[in-house]
Amino acid sequence: MKYIKKVAETELWGSGKVELWDFSRANQNPESRVEAVATVASICYGKPPRDARRLVERLWTESGGLPSSAFEFIRDGRRPGIEGSLRNNPDLATYADDPKTTVDELAARHRENIATFRVKAPIFVARQVMRHRQFSYQELSRRYTDDRRVPLDFWLPEEDEVGAVAAELWQLASATEERIYRLLRELNVRAEIARAVLGTGLYTEFWMMGDREAWANYFALRLDRHAQKEHRDLAQAMRDLLAERQPEFAIELP
Protein backbone atom coordinates (compact mmCIF):
# COMPACT_ATOMS: atom_id res chain seq x y z
CA MET A 1 0.00 0.00 0.00
CA LYS A 2 1.13 3.52 -0.77
CA TYR A 3 -0.32 5.64 2.04
CA ILE A 4 -1.23 3.48 5.03
CA LYS A 5 1.04 0.83 6.50
CA LYS A 6 1.38 -1.76 9.22
CA VAL A 7 3.98 -0.62 11.74
CA ALA A 8 4.33 -3.60 14.08
CA GLU A 9 2.58 -6.75 15.28
CA THR A 10 2.29 -8.75 18.50
CA GLU A 11 0.87 -12.28 18.84
CA LEU A 12 -1.61 -13.17 21.58
CA TRP A 13 -3.19 -16.42 22.82
CA GLY A 14 -1.65 -18.53 20.06
CA SER A 15 -3.87 -17.45 17.15
CA GLY A 16 -4.67 -13.87 18.16
CA LYS A 17 -2.72 -10.79 17.19
CA VAL A 18 -2.53 -7.03 17.53
CA GLU A 19 -1.26 -4.87 14.67
CA LEU A 20 -0.37 -1.19 15.03
CA TRP A 21 -1.09 0.73 11.81
CA ASP A 22 -0.12 4.17 10.57
CA PHE A 23 -3.08 6.06 9.05
CA SER A 24 -1.41 9.45 9.31
CA ARG A 25 -1.48 9.94 5.51
CA ALA A 26 -4.95 8.53 4.92
CA ASN A 27 -6.29 12.05 4.41
CA GLN A 28 -3.47 13.19 2.14
CA ASN A 29 -5.48 13.25 -1.10
CA PRO A 30 -8.45 11.52 -2.80
CA GLU A 31 -6.32 8.51 -3.73
CA SER A 32 -5.18 7.99 -0.14
CA ARG A 33 -8.77 8.21 1.07
CA VAL A 34 -9.81 5.44 -1.31
CA GLU A 35 -6.93 3.24 -0.17
CA ALA A 36 -7.70 3.72 3.52
CA VAL A 37 -11.48 3.34 3.33
CA ALA A 38 -11.30 0.29 1.05
CA THR A 39 -8.71 -1.36 3.29
CA VAL A 40 -10.81 -0.86 6.41
CA ALA A 41 -14.12 -1.80 4.80
CA SER A 42 -12.78 -4.94 3.14
CA ILE A 43 -12.32 -6.63 6.53
CA CYS A 44 -16.09 -7.20 6.46
CA TYR A 45 -15.75 -9.42 3.41
CA GLY A 46 -12.53 -11.20 4.34
CA LYS A 47 -10.69 -10.25 1.16
CA PRO A 48 -9.30 -7.17 -0.64
CA PRO A 49 -11.74 -5.43 -2.99
CA ARG A 50 -11.49 -6.03 -6.73
CA ASP A 51 -12.16 -2.36 -7.42
CA ALA A 52 -11.33 -0.15 -4.43
CA ARG A 53 -12.72 3.04 -5.93
CA ARG A 54 -16.02 1.44 -6.85
CA LEU A 55 -16.36 -0.02 -3.35
CA VAL A 56 -15.74 3.36 -1.76
CA GLU A 57 -18.29 5.05 -4.01
CA ARG A 58 -20.90 2.47 -3.03
CA LEU A 59 -20.12 2.78 0.67
CA TRP A 60 -20.46 6.55 0.50
CA THR A 61 -24.16 6.24 -0.37
CA GLU A 62 -25.17 3.17 1.65
CA SER A 63 -27.47 3.19 4.70
CA GLY A 64 -30.02 5.61 3.33
CA GLY A 65 -27.54 8.25 2.27
CA LEU A 66 -25.21 8.07 5.27
CA PRO A 67 -21.65 6.96 4.45
CA SER A 68 -20.16 3.80 5.95
CA SER A 69 -18.39 3.91 9.31
CA ALA A 70 -15.20 3.10 7.38
CA PHE A 71 -15.08 6.82 6.54
CA GLU A 72 -14.50 7.53 10.24
CA PHE A 73 -10.93 6.31 9.65
CA ILE A 74 -10.23 9.43 7.59
CA ARG A 75 -9.32 12.07 10.17
CA ASP A 76 -7.26 15.21 10.63
CA GLY A 77 -5.01 15.20 13.70
CA ARG A 78 -5.95 18.79 14.47
CA ARG A 79 -9.52 17.64 15.14
CA PRO A 80 -8.92 13.99 16.02
CA GLY A 81 -12.30 12.85 17.36
CA ILE A 82 -14.98 10.94 15.46
CA GLU A 83 -16.98 14.13 15.01
CA GLY A 84 -14.19 15.52 12.83
CA SER A 85 -13.91 12.45 10.59
CA LEU A 86 -14.86 12.42 6.92
CA ARG A 87 -18.04 10.48 7.72
CA ASN A 88 -19.32 13.21 10.04
CA ASN A 89 -17.66 16.09 8.24
CA PRO A 90 -18.07 15.56 4.47
CA ASP A 91 -16.35 18.89 3.77
CA LEU A 92 -13.13 17.78 5.48
CA ALA A 93 -10.22 19.10 3.41
CA THR A 94 -7.39 16.82 2.34
CA TYR A 95 -3.83 17.61 3.36
CA ALA A 96 -3.09 18.51 -0.25
CA ASP A 97 -5.72 21.24 -0.08
CA ASP A 98 -4.17 22.94 2.96
CA PRO A 99 -2.10 25.91 1.73
CA LYS A 100 -0.48 26.70 5.08
CA THR A 101 0.70 23.35 6.47
CA THR A 102 2.85 20.67 4.85
CA VAL A 103 1.75 17.06 4.47
CA ASP A 104 4.56 15.94 6.77
CA GLU A 105 3.45 18.35 9.50
CA LEU A 106 -0.15 17.19 9.26
CA ALA A 107 0.89 13.53 9.31
CA ALA A 108 2.97 14.18 12.42
CA ARG A 109 0.00 15.83 14.12
CA HIS A 110 -2.10 12.76 13.29
CA ARG A 111 0.44 10.41 14.91
CA GLU A 112 0.51 12.60 18.01
CA ASN A 113 -3.25 12.48 18.49
CA ILE A 114 -4.66 9.32 16.84
CA ALA A 115 -3.81 5.61 17.09
CA THR A 116 -5.10 2.76 14.92
CA PHE A 117 -5.02 -1.01 15.42
CA ARG A 118 -6.15 -4.11 13.59
CA VAL A 119 -6.97 -6.86 16.08
CA LYS A 120 -7.70 -10.58 15.97
CA ALA A 121 -9.37 -11.57 19.25
CA PRO A 122 -12.06 -13.95 20.51
CA ILE A 123 -15.57 -12.55 20.28
CA PHE A 124 -15.97 -12.45 24.07
CA VAL A 125 -13.08 -9.96 24.22
CA ALA A 126 -14.13 -8.04 21.11
CA ARG A 127 -17.59 -7.37 22.53
CA GLN A 128 -16.05 -5.86 25.65
CA VAL A 129 -13.78 -3.69 23.49
CA MET A 130 -16.71 -2.36 21.51
CA ARG A 131 -18.43 -1.17 24.65
CA HIS A 132 -16.05 1.78 24.35
CA ARG A 133 -18.13 4.11 22.19
CA GLN A 134 -15.48 6.77 21.59
CA PHE A 135 -13.74 4.62 18.97
CA SER A 136 -14.36 3.86 15.32
CA TYR A 137 -14.69 0.17 14.46
CA GLN A 138 -15.01 -2.07 11.43
CA GLU A 139 -15.36 -5.83 11.93
CA LEU A 140 -15.21 -9.06 9.97
CA SER A 141 -18.74 -10.15 9.10
CA ARG A 142 -19.69 -13.82 9.19
CA ARG A 143 -22.79 -12.75 7.30
CA TYR A 144 -20.72 -12.00 4.20
CA THR A 145 -17.97 -14.59 4.72
CA ASP A 146 -17.92 -18.29 5.49
CA ASP A 147 -15.22 -20.73 6.54
CA ARG A 148 -14.00 -21.17 2.96
CA ARG A 149 -12.93 -17.55 2.75
CA VAL A 150 -12.00 -17.00 6.41
CA PRO A 151 -11.39 -20.30 8.25
CA LEU A 152 -12.99 -20.74 11.65
CA ASP A 153 -10.46 -20.28 14.43
CA PHE A 154 -11.26 -20.73 18.12
CA TRP A 155 -9.66 -19.34 21.26
CA LEU A 156 -8.58 -22.06 23.70
CA PRO A 157 -7.44 -21.53 27.30
CA GLU A 158 -4.10 -22.74 28.56
CA GLU A 159 -4.30 -26.19 30.10
CA ASP A 160 -2.36 -25.10 33.19
CA GLU A 161 -5.01 -22.44 33.81
CA VAL A 162 -8.18 -24.55 33.58
CA GLY A 163 -6.92 -28.11 33.98
CA ALA A 164 -6.55 -30.99 31.53
CA VAL A 165 -10.19 -32.12 31.60
CA ALA A 166 -11.57 -28.62 31.04
CA ALA A 167 -9.08 -27.99 28.22
CA GLU A 168 -10.21 -31.19 26.51
CA LEU A 169 -13.86 -30.17 26.86
CA TRP A 170 -13.04 -26.79 25.30
CA GLN A 171 -11.48 -28.48 22.30
CA LEU A 172 -14.48 -30.79 21.97
CA ALA A 173 -16.91 -27.87 22.11
CA SER A 174 -15.01 -25.91 19.46
CA ALA A 175 -14.74 -28.93 17.16
CA THR A 176 -18.47 -29.60 17.56
CA GLU A 177 -19.41 -26.02 16.72
CA GLU A 178 -17.22 -26.10 13.63
CA ARG A 179 -18.63 -29.45 12.47
CA ILE A 180 -22.26 -28.37 12.90
CA TYR A 181 -21.58 -25.09 11.08
CA ARG A 182 -20.07 -26.93 8.11
CA LEU A 183 -22.95 -29.42 8.01
CA LEU A 184 -25.41 -26.54 7.90
CA ARG A 185 -23.50 -24.92 5.05
CA GLU A 186 -23.48 -28.24 3.17
CA LEU A 187 -27.27 -28.20 3.56
CA ASN A 188 -27.26 -24.79 1.85
CA VAL A 189 -28.12 -22.91 5.03
CA ARG A 190 -27.10 -19.29 4.54
CA ALA A 191 -23.90 -18.21 6.29
CA GLU A 192 -25.75 -15.37 8.03
CA ILE A 193 -27.97 -17.96 9.75
CA ALA A 194 -25.47 -20.80 10.19
CA ARG A 195 -23.18 -18.50 12.18
CA ALA A 196 -25.70 -18.61 15.05
CA VAL A 197 -24.27 -21.95 16.19
CA LEU A 198 -20.81 -20.44 16.71
CA GLY A 199 -19.96 -19.31 20.23
CA THR A 200 -18.04 -16.36 21.62
CA GLY A 201 -14.76 -18.29 21.68
CA LEU A 202 -14.58 -17.87 17.89
CA TYR A 203 -11.96 -15.38 16.76
CA THR A 204 -13.08 -12.24 14.98
CA GLU A 205 -11.05 -9.44 13.42
CA PHE A 206 -11.64 -5.71 13.59
CA TRP A 207 -10.16 -2.27 13.03
CA MET A 208 -10.11 0.21 15.90
CA MET A 209 -9.20 3.92 15.77
CA GLY A 210 -9.34 6.46 18.56
CA ASP A 211 -7.99 9.81 19.67
CA ARG A 212 -5.92 10.47 22.79
CA GLU A 213 -8.96 10.91 25.05
CA ALA A 214 -10.52 7.62 23.91
CA TRP A 215 -7.32 5.64 24.43
CA ALA A 216 -6.60 7.20 27.83
CA ASN A 217 -10.04 6.13 29.04
CA TYR A 218 -9.67 2.66 27.50
CA PHE A 219 -6.30 1.96 29.10
CA ALA A 220 -7.41 3.30 32.47
CA LEU A 221 -10.29 0.81 32.53
CA ARG A 222 -8.84 -2.22 30.76
CA LEU A 223 -5.41 -2.25 32.42
CA ASP A 224 -7.04 -2.14 35.83
CA ARG A 225 -6.58 -5.32 37.87
CA HIS A 226 -10.37 -5.81 37.97
CA ALA A 227 -10.60 -6.11 34.17
CA GLN A 228 -10.81 -9.59 32.65
CA LYS A 229 -7.33 -11.07 32.19
CA GLU A 230 -7.71 -11.71 28.46
CA HIS A 231 -8.80 -8.12 27.90
CA ARG A 232 -5.90 -6.87 30.01
CA ASP A 233 -3.57 -8.92 27.80
CA LEU A 234 -4.93 -7.15 24.73
CA ALA A 235 -4.78 -3.67 26.27
CA GLN A 236 -1.23 -4.23 27.48
CA ALA A 237 -0.11 -5.40 24.04
CA MET A 238 -1.61 -2.27 22.49
CA ARG A 239 -0.01 0.04 25.02
CA ASP A 240 3.39 -1.64 24.58
CA LEU A 241 3.24 -1.25 20.79
CA LEU A 242 2.40 2.43 21.14
CA ALA A 243 5.23 3.00 23.60
CA GLU A 244 7.72 1.24 21.33
CA ARG A 245 6.59 2.27 17.85
CA GLN A 246 4.48 5.42 18.23
CA PRO A 247 6.02 7.13 21.28
CA GLU A 248 4.80 10.58 20.28
CA PHE A 249 1.30 9.31 21.09
CA ALA A 250 2.08 6.96 23.97
CA ILE A 251 4.15 9.35 26.07
CA GLU A 252 1.18 10.76 27.99
CA LEU A 253 -0.86 7.59 28.40
CA PRO A 254 -1.71 6.70 32.01
Secondary structure, 3 states (H helix, E strand, C coil): CCCCEEEEEEEECCCEEEEEEECCCCCCCHHHHHHHHHHHHHHHCCCCCCCHHHHHHHHHCCCCCCCCHHHHHCCECCECCHHHCCCCCCCCCCHHHCCCCCHHHHHHHHHHHEEEEEEEEEHHHHHHHCCCCCCEEEECCCCCCCCCCCCCCECCCCHHHHCHHHHHHHHHHHHHHHHHHHHHHHCCCCHHHHHHHCCCCEEEEEEEEEEHHHHHHHHHHHCCCCCCHHHHHHHHHHHHHHHHHCHHHHCCCC
